[in-house]
Amino acid sequence: NYLGQFQKAIDKFEALLEFIEANGGFGRRPVIYYVMGHAHQGLGNLKKSVACYEQSRKLMLANNEKFGIALIDLNIIGIAQAQGHHKKALQLLHETIDVLARHLSLDGGKEMMHVIEGYLFLNRFNDARNLAHQIIAQHPANHENDDLAVTLLLLAKAEAALGHFSQALTDLTRAEQIFTNLKTVAWLGTVYLYRAQIALSDGNLPVARQSVISAVDQFSHNGQKISYLTALILAAQIDAADQQTKTAIETAHAVQKMAHEFQLPHLRYESHLLQGKLLEQIGKPNSALRHYQIASGTIERIQRSLVLTSRSEFLADKQASVDALVRLNLTLGRTENAFAALERVKAQVWSSYLSQLDHLRWIGNDLQTQPLIEELNKLREEHHWYYRVAYDQVFRENQHVVLPPTEAALEARIRENKLRNLTERLYLHSSMADLAANNVVSTAEIQKCLSDDTILIAYYSDGSHLWAFLLDRKGLDVYSLPTPISSVKVLLDKWQTNLNRVLRTIPGSPDEKTLRNYAVPLLQHLYDGLIRPFAKRLNHVQRLIVVPYGDLHYLPFQLLHNGEHHLIEQMEISLLPTATLITREVPRQQRRAMALAYSWDGRLSYAKEEAHAVIEKFGGNLYSEEQANKSQFDAPPCQVLHISAHGQYRIDQPDFSYIQLADGPIYTDDLFQRDMRYELVTLSACETGRNHAAAGDELIGLGRGFLFAGAGALIASLWRVDETLTLDLMNELYRQLDLGASKAAALREAQLMLLHTHPQLHPAFWGAFELIGNADPLSNDTLSKKV
């Protein structure tokens, strides 16, 4: 099979099976079926391949040959990935890694190359690169064989995906030399394919064309159908880049038909996307839209088979069809279609998980999951200790730790990789079924949820330009904003620099005043770019609902300045991750609060006093210091949850953002395991409102955790906040809520109270908090009602 003679191998082993049936020798059948499965896989006969693998697996299972079963499963993983069955592929990947780890070192062996392929398919390029380096480092010196060459080939793909083109070409050249010397010509087609991909990315069309022609010829000669189709779609992309539009369309259409026949959704996506782009170029917008819609629908179906932990990476390079749909509809003046396409992709993950929470809830009393949870808790303790040693100087000094911070940071990263694998496995065990498709919420349904004095703004960027969709009860309009997204990013960076500096100053100090004088003009420029083009529409608006996009998730809209006033001085402001959430039925609970106050080893002086403010108004239980622990979340939810504690947002690893409680940090994954159907969750902790905007504009962070777990609304801070000012803000917030003000109005009044009391303060000191979710008043129910 390594020589690529797949059909000859099948013919040979089918004859051998007939001989065995007639003359005995049944012990060799598992191996024969395995080899036949591999040959059928090479030819693209995926159904026959799986049938052979399953037959081999059945025979090996009877003999308890766990290692052999693992090798079969590694091949089934590749087929499952090609057909878009990602949960099945991931589940098998984790199971086989466990088996292989017991039989051979993860630093060597051709079997681990399948693991690299799995990482590559999921866009986990750093994981693929690291494992490839481990295997190569353990390879015997002066012993160049197929295993080394294939590993180099996979390493080249990872390097290219990470943008390291020079290193990728070096690895490819070395792999090609080994394959040529060993006469394993079947792999040369893949070398040519990767070289063509790199050349196209680098704009070198002559090299790209020459390489892809060689790849197509090689795969065609060997009968490698899936690889052949992959090379064909690349050839079409090269033709498109070279202005050979007709040829590119014909080739892409041919790939589309064969991808449908072989049930290869990823190639189907690529072929429809390319046809859409080319048809748009030649002035056939309606045909282009049809292809973009099919491509988007294909990705939508694929994403329902993804586990939560792999979504953002896998979807990172699959947004082009949605961008094209929105952009082309805008060009054609079809505003509602453009908004619907944008909202559909933003809403799908929220709608799916909110209606199917079983996909996020770990099974705790299961023989398979219990050891995983125990290992998870142990690793978390180790990780948090190393993380604090690395980044918390006070902790390091109090604990008299001698381990250098750099070494502690490395140990923390090692455990983060292990923790990620464990949480992924726990999510897989919770449900192997794909997420069910949800009904799409129409624009009209969203409009019905808007009051007469409310406007919703949904921003969108295609990477260059910005648009703002304005939706009210009467209609939908779109504004093309004159400020490019690149300029907005520059302003956001300057704002972040100003913010970082002012948070190191003392309120009222000369440095703070100087920084305020720089901050306000920045906020004016951001207002000019993001609000002023339609500012007149907002003159009589009482509430503004903002649905940010991309980097705008990090922007404090309440602080934008029109030259006279901050935006929060004009109206209430709330945020939604997707407009569809406004149609969601929110929890209604009995009037009562639960407050947790943890002073973080005495560093937060007002934590308990702050938490007391909510209990004083709403009644309920206050748990402070050692009682402020994770077990309190086991109680049924009430109306308000208030957490006054230290929190940290990890921009490098958003899933490791946390709130520090007495018994350790609570992470986003922990929130999914609890019933968080509070009407309002208030996080008076540093940076708890920040989220990372990933592919598809999905948010990753603590905020997502509370909302996914059922919270109706969240009030949280975008940056660390001054304790004294926060205490005053919380007192006013809960006073307003107690009087019956809406959540949006209560937060506005609390922030305006600080602004009017300290009119010369930098806005960072009074404007850190934002409201995400339902903006209406708390219910006045006396009985708890289920959503």
C-alpha positions in Angstrom: 0.0 0.0 0.0 2.9 2.4 0.7 3.8 2.1 -3.0 0.3 3.3 -3.9 -0.7 0.1 -5.8 -4.1 0.1 -4.0 -6.2 -1.8 -6.6 -3.5 -4.5 -7.0 -3.4 -4.9 -3.2 -7.1 -5.3 -3.1 -7.1 -7.9 -5.9 -4.3 -9.8 -4.2 -5.8 -9.9 -0.8 -9.3 -10.8 -2.0 -7.7 -13.8 -3.7 -5.9 -14.6 -0.5 -9.1 -14.5 1.5 -10.7 -17.0 -0.8 -7.7 -19.3 -0.4 -7.9 -19.0 3.4 -11.6 -19.7 3.4 -10.9 -22.9 1.4 -7.7 -24.0 3.2 -7.6 -22.5 6.7 -5.3 -19.9 8.2 -8.0 -17.8 9.7 -5.6 -16.1 12.1 -4.4 -13.9 9.3 -7.8 -12.5 8.4 -7.7 -9.4 10.7 -4.5 -8.2 9.0 -5.9 -8.9 5.5 -9.1 -7.0 6.2 -7.0 -4.1 7.7 -4.8 -3.9 4.6 -7.8 -4.0 2.3 -9.5 -1.3 4.3 -6.4 0.9 3.9 -6.3 0.2 0.1 -10.0 1.1 -0.3 -9.4 4.3 1.8 -6.6 5.2 -0.6 -9.0 4.8 -3.5 -11.7 6.9 -1.9 -14.0 3.9 -1.5 -14.9 5.0 2.0 -17.9 2.7 2.6 -15.9 -0.4 1.6 -13.0 0.8 3.6 -15.0 1.2 6.8 -16.6 -2.3 6.1 -13.2 -3.9 5.9 -11.9 -2.0 9.0 -15.0 -3.0 11.0 -14.5 -6.6 10.0 -10.9 -6.5 11.0 -11.9 -4.8 14.3 -14.5 -7.4 15.1 -11.9 -10.2 14.6 -9.3 -8.4 16.7 -11.9 -7.7 19.4 -12.6 -11.4 19.8 -8.9 -11.9 20.5 -8.6 -8.8 22.8 -6.0 -7.2 20.5 -6.3 -3.7 21.8 -3.2 -2.4 20.0 -4.5 -3.7 16.7 -7.9 -2.1 17.3 -6.2 1.2 18.0 -4.5 1.1 14.7 -7.8 0.4 12.9 -9.4 3.2 14.7 -6.7 5.6 13.6 -7.7 4.9 10.0 -11.4 5.2 10.8 -10.7 8.6 12.3 -9.5 9.8 9.0 -12.6 8.7 7.2 -14.9 10.1 9.9 -13.1 13.5 9.5 -13.4 13.4 5.8 -17.2 12.8 6.1 -17.6 15.5 8.7 -18.3 13.2 11.7 -16.0 15.1 14.1 -17.3 13.9 17.4 -16.8 10.3 16.4 -13.3 11.2 15.1 -12.4 13.0 18.3 -13.7 10.2 20.5 -11.7 7.6 18.7 -8.6 9.9 18.7 -8.6 10.1 22.5 -9.3 6.4 22.9 -6.5 5.4 20.6 -4.0 7.8 22.1 -4.7 6.1 25.5 -4.0 2.7 24.0 -1.0 3.7 22.0 0.5 5.5 25.1 0.5 2.2 26.9 2.1 0.3 24.0 4.6 2.8 22.6 6.2 6.1 23.3 4.3 9.2 22.1 7.6 10.4 20.8 7.9 7.8 18.1 6.0 5.3 15.9 4.2 5.6 12.6 0.9 5.3 14.4 1.3 8.7 16.0 1.4 10.2 12.6 -2.4 9.6 12.5 -2.7 11.7 15.6 -0.8 14.6 13.8 -3.3 14.2 10.9 -6.2 14.6 13.4 -4.7 17.7 14.8 -4.2 19.2 11.4 -7.8 18.5 10.4 -9.1 20.3 13.4 -6.7 23.3 12.7 -4.7 22.5 15.8 -1.6 23.4 14.1 0.6 24.0 17.1 -0.3 20.7 18.6 0.5 19.0 15.2 3.8 20.8 15.0 4.8 19.9 18.5 4.0 16.2 18.2 5.8 16.1 14.8 8.9 17.6 16.4 8.8 15.0 19.2 8.6 12.1 16.7 11.4 13.5 14.6 13.6 14.1 17.6 13.3 10.5 18.7 13.9 9.1 15.2 17.2 7.1 15.0 20.0 9.2 13.5 21.2 8.3 10.0 18.1 6.1 9.4 15.8 7.8 6.9 12.6 5.9 6.2 9.0 6.4 5.2 8.0 7.2 8.8 10.4 10.1 9.0 9.4 11.4 5.6 5.7 11.3 6.3 6.3 13.1 9.6 8.3 15.8 7.8 5.4 16.1 5.3 2.9 16.6 8.1 5.2 19.0 9.8 5.5 21.0 6.6 1.7 21.3 6.5 1.6 22.6 10.1 4.4 25.1 9.5 2.7 26.4 6.4 -0.6 26.8 8.2 1.2 28.8 10.9 2.7 31.0 8.2 6.2 29.6 8.4 6.5 29.1 4.6 10.3 28.9 4.4 10.5 26.2 7.1 7.6 24.4 5.4 9.5 24.3 2.1 12.6 23.0 3.8 10.7 20.2 5.5 9.0 19.3 2.2 12.3 19.2 0.3 13.8 16.8 2.8 10.7 14.6 2.7 10.7 14.5 -1.1 14.4 13.4 -1.1 13.6 10.5 1.3 10.6 9.4 -0.7 12.6 9.6 -3.9 15.5 7.6 -2.5 13.2 4.9 -1.1 11.0 4.9 -4.3 7.8 5.4 -2.3 6.3 7.4 -5.1 2.8 7.3 -3.7 3.7 10.1 -1.3 5.2 12.4 -3.9 1.8 13.5 -4.9 1.2 14.9 -1.4 4.6 16.7 -1.5 3.6 18.4 -4.8 0.1 19.2 -3.3 1.6 21.0 -0.3 4.2 22.8 -2.4 1.4 24.1 -4.6 -0.6 25.3 -1.6 2.4 27.2 -0.2 3.2 28.7 -3.6 -0.4 29.9 -4.0 -0.4 31.4 -0.6 2.9 33.2 -1.4 1.5 34.4 -4.8 3.9 32.3 -6.9 1.5 31.1 -9.5 4.0 29.4 -11.9 5.3 27.2 -9.2 1.8 26.6 -7.8 0.6 25.5 -11.2 3.5 23.2 -12.0 3.3 21.6 -8.6 -0.5 21.0 -8.7 -0.3 19.5 -12.2 2.3 17.0 -10.8 0.0 16.3 -7.8 -3.1 15.7 -10.0 -1.2 13.3 -12.3 0.3 11.4 -9.3 -3.0 11.0 -7.5 -4.9 10.1 -10.8 -2.2 7.4 -11.6 -2.5 5.9 -8.1 -6.3 6.1 -8.0 -6.2 8.2 -4.8 -9.7 9.8 -5.3 -9.9 12.1 -2.2 -6.4 13.4 -2.7 -7.1 13.8 -6.4 -10.2 15.9 -5.7 -8.2 18.0 -3.2 -5.6 18.7 -5.8 -8.3 19.5 -8.4 -10.0 22.1 -6.2 -6.5 23.6 -5.6 -5.9 23.7 -9.4 -9.2 25.5 -9.8 -8.1 28.1 -7.1 -4.9 28.6 -9.0 -6.8 29.1 -12.3 -9.0 31.6 -10.5 -6.0 33.5 -9.2 -4.6 33.5 -12.8 -7.8 34.9 -14.3 -8.7 31.7 -16.0 -12.3 31.9 -14.8 -14.1 29.5 -17.2 -11.6 26.7 -16.5 -11.8 27.3 -12.8 -15.6 27.2 -12.7 -15.7 24.0 -14.8 -13.1 22.3 -12.5 -14.9 23.5 -9.3 -18.2 22.2 -10.6 -16.6 18.8 -11.3 -15.2 18.6 -7.8 -18.6 19.6 -6.4 -20.3 16.7 -8.1 -17.7 14.1 -7.0 -17.6 15.5 -3.4 -21.3 15.0 -3.2 -21.0 11.5 -4.5 -18.3 10.5 -2.1 -19.9 12.4 0.8 -17.0 14.8 1.4 -18.5 17.9 2.9 -15.3 19.9 3.2 -14.6 19.6 -0.5 -18.2 20.4 -1.2 -17.8 23.6 0.8 -14.6 24.6 -1.1 -16.1 23.9 -4.5 -19.3 25.9 -3.9 -17.4 28.8 -2.3 -15.1 29.0 -5.3 -17.9 28.9 -7.8 -19.7 31.6 -5.9 -16.7 33.9 -6.0 -16.2 33.3 -9.7 -19.8 33.7 -10.7 -19.9 37.0 -8.7 -16.9 38.2 -10.6 -18.5 37.6 -14.0 -21.7 39.4 -13.1 -24.0 36.5 -12.0 -24.9 37.5 -8.5 -28.0 35.4 -8.1 -26.1 32.2 -9.1 -23.2 33.3 -6.8 -25.6 33.7 -3.9 -27.0 30.2 -4.4 -23.5 28.7 -4.1 -22.6 30.9 -1.1 -25.8 29.7 0.6 -25.0 26.0 -0.1 -21.5 26.5 1.2 -22.8 28.2 4.4 -25.3 25.5 4.9 -22.6 22.8 4.6 -20.5 24.5 7.3 -23.6 24.9 9.5 -24.2 21.2 9.3 -20.6 20.4 10.0 -20.5 22.7 13.1 -23.3 20.8 14.7 -21.0 17.8 14.9 -18.2 19.7 16.7 -17.5 19.5 20.4 -17.4 22.9 22.1 -13.6 22.8 22.7 -12.8 22.5 19.0 -15.3 25.0 17.5 -13.2 28.1 17.3 -10.1 26.6 15.8 -11.9 24.4 13.3 -14.2 27.3 12.1 -11.3 29.8 12.0 -10.8 29.5 8.2 -14.4 28.7 7.2 -16.1 32.1 7.5 -15.6 33.2 3.8 -19.1 32.0 2.6 -20.9 33.9 5.3 -18.8 37.0 4.6 -19.6 36.7 0.9 -23.3 36.2 1.6 -23.5 39.3 3.8 -21.4 41.5 1.5 -23.1 40.5 -1.8 -26.6 41.0 -0.3 -25.5 44.4 0.9 -24.2 45.2 -2.6 -27.5 44.2 -4.1 -29.4 46.3 -1.6 -31.0 43.3 0.0 -30.6 44.5 3.6 -32.8 42.0 5.3 -31.2 39.1 3.6 -27.7 40.4 4.6 -28.9 40.8 8.2 -30.5 37.4 8.3 -27.3 35.7 7.0 -25.2 37.5 9.6 -27.6 36.8 12.4 -28.0 33.1 11.4 -24.3 32.3 11.8 -24.0 34.4 15.1 -27.1 32.8 16.6 -26.6 29.1 15.7 -24.2 28.2 18.6 -26.3 30.1 21.2 -29.6 28.7 20.1 -28.2 25.2 19.9 -26.6 25.0 23.3 -29.3 27.0 25.1 -31.9 24.5 23.9 -29.7 21.4 24.3 -27.7 21.9 27.5 -27.1 18.2 27.8 -24.3 18.7 25.3 -22.5 20.8 27.9 -23.3 18.9 31.1 -20.7 16.3 32.1 -21.9 12.9 33.4 -20.4 12.8 36.9 -21.4 9.4 38.1 -20.2 7.3 35.2 -17.4 4.8 35.3 -15.7 6.5 32.3 -16.1 10.1 33.4 -15.4 9.8 37.1 -11.7 9.1 36.7 -11.5 11.9 34.2 -13.1 14.4 36.6 -10.7 13.3 39.4 -7.7 13.8 37.2 -9.1 17.1 36.0 -9.4 18.4 39.6 -5.9 17.3 40.4 -4.4 18.9 37.4 -6.4 22.1 38.0 -4.9 22.4 41.5 -1.4 21.9 40.1 -2.0 24.3 37.2 -3.4 27.1 39.4 -0.4 26.8 41.8 2.1 27.1 39.0 0.1 29.9 37.4 0.2 31.9 40.6 3.9 31.3 41.1 4.5 32.5 37.6 2.3 35.7 37.6 1.3 36.5 41.2 4.3 38.1 43.0 2.5 38.5 46.3 1.6 34.8 46.4 5.1 33.9 45.4 6.6 35.9 48.2 4.1 34.7 50.8 4.7 31.1 49.9 8.5 31.5 49.8 8.6 29.8 46.4 12.1 29.3 44.9 10.9 28.0 41.5 11.7 30.7 38.9 8.5 32.3 37.4 9.6 31.3 33.8 9.8 27.6 34.8 6.4 27.8 36.6 4.8 29.4 33.5 6.1 26.4 31.4 4.7 23.9 33.9 1.4 25.8 33.8 1.3 25.6 30.0 2.0 21.9 30.1 -1.0 21.3 32.3 -3.2 23.6 30.2 -2.7 21.2 27.3 -3.6 18.2 29.4 -6.6 20.0 30.9 -7.9 20.9 27.5 -7.8 17.2 26.4 -9.6 16.2 29.6 -12.4 18.7 29.2 -12.8 17.7 25.5 -13.2 14.1 26.5 -15.8 15.0 29.2 -17.8 16.9 26.6 -17.6 14.0 24.2 -18.9 11.6 26.9 -21.8 13.9 27.7 -23.3 13.5 24.3 -22.0 11.8 21.1 -25.0 13.0 19.1 -24.8 16.0 16.9 -26.6 19.2 17.9 -30.0 19.3 16.4 -30.9 22.1 14.0 -32.8 25.0 15.5 -35.5 27.1 14.0 -34.2 30.3 12.6 -35.6 33.4 14.2 -36.8 35.9 11.7 -36.1 39.6 11.6 -39.8 40.2 12.3 -39.7 38.1 15.4 -36.8 40.1 16.7 -38.6 43.4 15.9 -41.6 42.3 18.0 -39.4 42.2 21.1 -38.3 45.8 20.7 -40.2 48.6 22.4 -41.1 51.8 20.6 -38.2 53.7 22.3 -35.5 51.0 21.6 -33.1 50.6 18.7 -30.9 47.6 18.1 -27.5 48.1 16.4 -25.8 45.1 15.0 -22.3 45.7 13.6 -20.5 43.7 10.9 -17.1 43.8 9.4 -15.7 41.9 6.4 -12.2 42.5 7.6 -11.9 45.9 5.8 -15.1 47.8 6.0 -17.7 48.3 8.8 -21.5 48.3 8.6 -24.1 49.0 11.2 -27.6 47.4 10.9 -30.2 49.5 12.7 -33.4 47.6 13.7 -36.5 49.0 15.4 -40.1 48.0 15.5 -40.8 49.7 12.1 -37.9 48.6 9.9 -34.3 47.7 9.2 -31.7 50.0 7.8 -28.0 49.6 7.1 -25.2 52.2 7.2 -21.9 51.7 5.6 -19.5 53.3 8.0 -16.8 55.5 6.5 -14.1 54.6 9.1 -12.3 51.4 8.0 -11.9 48.6 10.6 -8.1 49.1 10.5 -8.6 52.7 11.8 -11.0 51.5 14.5 -8.4 48.9 15.6 -5.8 51.6 15.9 -8.1 53.7 18.1 -8.9 50.6 20.2 -5.2 49.9 20.7 -4.6 53.5 21.8 -7.6 53.3 24.2 -6.3 50.1 25.7 -2.8 51.6 26.2 -4.4 54.6 27.9 -6.5 52.4 30.0 -3.6 50.2 31.1 -1.7 53.3 32.2 -4.5 55.0 34.0 -5.3 51.9 36.0 -1.9 52.2 37.6 -2.6 55.7 38.8 -4.4 57.1 41.8 -7.8 58.6 41.0 -7.5 62.4 41.2 -3.7 62.4 40.7 -2.0 64.6 38.0 -1.2 61.6 35.9 -4.8 60.4 36.0 -6.0 63.9 34.8 -3.4 63.9 32.0 -4.5 60.5 30.8 -8.2 61.6 30.9 -7.3 64.5 28.6 -6.0 62.0 26.1 -8.8 59.4 26.6 -11.8 61.6 25.8 -10.6 62.6 22.3 -10.0 58.8 21.6 -13.6 58.1 22.7 -14.8 61.0 20.4 -13.0 59.5 17.4 -14.6 56.1 18.1 -18.0 57.8 18.4 -17.4 59.5 15.1 -16.6 56.3 13.4 -19.2 54.0 15.0 -22.2 56.2 16.0 -22.2 59.6 14.4 -23.3 58.4 10.8 -26.7 57.6 12.3 -26.7 59.6 15.5 -29.9 61.5 14.6 -31.7 58.2 14.6 -30.9 58.0 18.3 -32.2 61.4 19.4 -35.4 60.1 21.0 -34.2 56.6 21.9 -34.4 55.5 25.5 -32.6 52.2 25.2 -29.8 51.2 22.8 -29.1 47.5 22.3 -25.7 46.8 20.8 -24.7 43.6 19.1 -20.9 44.0 18.6 -18.7 42.2 16.1 -15.1 41.2 16.3 -12.9 43.7 18.1 -15.9 45.8 19.0 -16.7 43.2 21.7 -13.8 44.9 23.7 -15.2 48.4 23.3 -17.0 50.1 26.2 -19.8 51.6 24.1 -21.2 53.4 27.2 -18.1 55.6 27.2 -18.2 56.8 23.6 -18.3 60.6 23.6 -20.0 63.0 21.1 -18.0 66.0 22.1 -20.4 67.0 24.9 -21.6 63.8 26.6 -20.8 60.2 26.9 -23.3 57.9 25.2 -24.5 56.5 28.6 -25.6 60.1 29.5 -28.1 60.0 26.6 -29.7 56.6 26.9 -29.6 53.1 28.5 -27.2 50.7 26.9 -27.1 46.9 26.9 -25.3 44.3 24.9 -26.3 41.1 23.2 -23.9 38.5 21.6 -26.6 37.9 19.0 -29.9 39.7 18.2 -31.7 36.4 18.4 -31.2 36.3 22.2 -33.8 39.1 22.6 -36.5 36.5 21.7 -35.3 34.1 24.4 -37.6 33.5 27.3 -35.8 34.6 30.4 -35.8 33.0 33.9 -38.3 34.3 36.5 -37.3 33.5 40.0 -38.4 34.3 43.6 -37.2 37.6 44.9 -34.1 36.6 46.8 -30.4 36.9 46.3 -27.3 34.9 46.9 -24.0 36.7 47.5 -20.5 35.4 47.6 -17.7 37.5 48.9 -14.1 36.4 48.9 -11.4 38.9 49.8 -8.6 37.0 48.0 -6.3 36.7 51.0 -7.3 40.1 52.3 -6.6 42.0 49.1 -10.2 43.0 48.5 -11.2 45.1 51.5 -14.8 45.8 50.5 -15.9 42.4 49.2 -18.2 41.6 52.1 -19.5 45.1 52.4 -20.4 45.1 48.7 -22.1 41.8 48.8 -24.1 43.0 51.8 -25.7 45.7 49.7 -27.6 43.2 47.6 -28.7 41.0 50.6 -30.0 44.1 52.3 -32.3 45.0 49.4 -33.4 41.5 48.3 -32.8 39.2 51.2 -31.2 35.8 50.9 -27.8 34.4 51.9 -24.4 35.9 52.1 -21.4 33.6 52.0 -18.0 35.1 52.8 -14.4 34.0 52.9 -14.2 30.2 53.5 -18.0 29.8 52.9 -17.6 31.5 49.5 -16.9 28.3 47.7 -18.1 26.4 44.6 -20.6 24.2 46.6 -22.9 27.2 47.0 -23.8 26.9 43.3 -25.4 23.6 44.0 -28.4 25.4 45.5 -31.4 26.2 43.2 -31.0 29.6 41.5 -32.8 32.6 42.9 -33.4 36.1 41.5 -29.9 37.6 41.9 -26.4 36.1 42.1 -23.7 38.6 43.2 -20.1 37.5 43.3 -17.5 39.9 44.8 -14.2 38.3 44.3 -11.0 38.5 42.2 -11.3 37.4 38.6 -8.9 37.3 35.7 -9.5 37.2 32.0 -6.9 35.3 30.0 -6.6 36.8 26.5 -4.1 34.0 25.5 -6.3 31.2 26.8 -9.9 32.5 27.3 -11.1 29.1 28.6 -8.8 29.5 31.5 -10.3 32.8 32.6 -11.6 32.4 36.2 -13.1 33.8 39.4 -11.1 33.0 42.5 -13.2 31.5 45.3 -12.2 30.1 48.7 -11.7 26.6 47.4 -10.0 27.6 44.1 -10.8 29.1 40.8 -14.1 28.5 39.0 -13.8 28.3 35.2 -16.3 28.6 32.3 -16.5 24.8 32.1 -17.6 24.6 35.7 -20.4 27.1 35.0 -21.9 24.8 32.4 -22.3 22.1 35.0 -24.5 24.3 37.2 -28.0 25.6 37.0 -27.3 29.3 36.5 -30.9 30.4 35.8 -30.7 33.6 37.8 -32.4 36.6 36.5 -29.3 38.6 37.0 -25.7 37.7 37.7 -23.4 40.5 38.9 -19.7 39.9 38.8 -17.9 42.5 40.8 -14.5 41.1 39.9 -11.6 42.2 37.7 -12.1 41.7 34.0 -15.0 39.2 34.3 -16.9 40.8 31.4 -14.2 40.4 28.8 -14.6 37.7 26.2 -12.6 36.5 23.2 -14.3 36.9 19.9 -13.5 33.7 17.9 -14.6 32.4 14.5 -18.2 33.1 13.6 -18.0 35.9 16.2 -18.5 33.4 19.0 -17.5 34.6 22.4 -15.3 32.6 24.7 -15.0 33.5 28.4 -16.8 33.7 31.7 -19.6 35.7 30.3 -20.5 33.0 27.8 -20.4 30.5 30.6 -23.1 32.2 32.7 -25.4 32.9 29.8 -25.0 29.4 28.3 -25.8 28.0 31.8 -29.1 29.9 31.9 -28.5 33.4 33.3 -30.9 36.0 32.0 -28.5 38.9 32.3 -25.0 39.6 33.3 -23.4 42.7 34.8 -19.6 42.5 34.7 -16.5 44.6 34.3 -14.3 45.0 31.3 -11.2 45.8 33.3 -10.1 45.8 37.0 -12.0 48.3 39.0 -11.4 50.6 42.0 -12.9 49.0 45.1 -14.3 52.2 46.8 -16.0 53.4 43.6 -17.4 50.0 42.9 -18.9 49.8 46.3 -20.7 53.1 45.6 -21.8 51.9 42.2 -23.2 48.6 43.6 -25.1 50.3 46.3 -26.8 52.6 43.8 -27.4 49.7 41.3 -29.3 47.6 43.8 -31.2 50.6 45.1 -32.4 51.3 41.6 -33.3 47.6 41.0 -35.2 47.5 44.3 -37.2 50.5 43.2 -38.3 48.7 40.0 -35.9 50.2 37.5 -34.9 48.1 34.5 -31.5 46.4 34.7 -30.2 48.8 32.0 -31.6 51.9 33.7 -30.3 50.8 37.1 -26.7 50.4 35.7 -27.0 53.7 33.9 -28.1 55.6 37.0 -25.3 54.0 39.0 -22.7 55.0 36.5 -24.2 58.5 36.2 -24.1 58.9 39.9 -20.4 58.2 39.9 -19.8 60.5 37.0 -21.8 63.4 38.6 -20.0 62.9 41.9 -16.6 62.7 40.3 -17.0 64.7 37.0 -13.2 65.1 36.5 -12.4 61.4 36.8 -11.1 59.3 33.9 -14.1 57.3 32.6 -12.2 54.1 33.3 -13.0 54.6 37.0 -16.8 54.9 36.6 -17.6 53.1 33.3 -16.1 49.6 33.6 -19.3 47.7 34.0 -21.6 46.6 31.2 -24.9 44.8 30.9 -25.2 41.7 28.7 -28.5 40.0 28.1 -32.0 40.9 29.1 -32.3 44.6 30.1 -35.8 44.6 31.6 -36.7 45.0 35.3 -36.4 42.1 37.6 -39.6 40.1 37.9 -41.8 40.7 41.0 -42.9 37.0 41.2 -43.4 35.5 44.6 -43.1 32.0 43.2 -40.3 30.5 41.1 -41.1 29.7 37.6 -39.2 27.4 35.3 -38.0 28.6 31.9 
